[in-house]
Amino acid sequence: MHPLIILGFCLMVACCVVSAVDIFRTIREGREPERRMRAFLLSAGLLVVGGILVLIGVVNS
């Protein structure tokens, strides 16, 4: 498997971890819109970059 595919999947897993941490933090501490928006943008960015890396890795292999 191409290293970019592995890196892309790792970033997608990191996206899920960031979302899970945000969910548990929201449950425990309540809703903070600024912090939730930052976590959402971070997880969305990780997902998009991971998808792009997987695409590049599939095309190159």
N, C-alpha and C positions, 0 to 999 in steps of 0.2 A: 504494500500500500504506500502511496506517495506521502512524504512527510507533511505536505500542505494539507492533505485530507485529514491526517491525524490532528494537526494543529487546529484546523477548522472545527472538528468535532469537540476538541477540548474547549474551545471558546464557546461553543454552543452549550456545553455542560456548565461552563462558568456562568452563562446567561441564566440557566435554571437555578444555580446556586444563589446568584444575586437576587433573583425574584423570590426565592424561598426565604432568604434572610429578611427581605423587605416585608414579606407577609407576616412572618413571626414577630418582627419588630412592631408592625402596625397593630397586631393583636395585643401585644403586651403594653405598648406605650400610647396607643391612640393614633389618630391620623395627623400627620404633619405634611401638608401638601408640598412644601418645597423639597423635603427629603424624599418623599415618594416620587416626585417628578424626576429628581436626580437619579434615583435607583432605576426608574423606568427607562430613562434615556441611556443609562449605562448598560442595562441589560439589552435594550434594543440595538445599541451599537455593537455589542459583543455578538449578538445573533446575526446581524447583517455582515459584519467582518468575517465571522465564521463561515457563513454561507458563501461569501465571495471566495474565501480560501479553498473551500471544498470544490467549488466550481473550477477554479484555476488548477487545482490538483487533479481533478478528473480530466480536464482538457489536456494536461501535460502528460498524463500517464498512458 
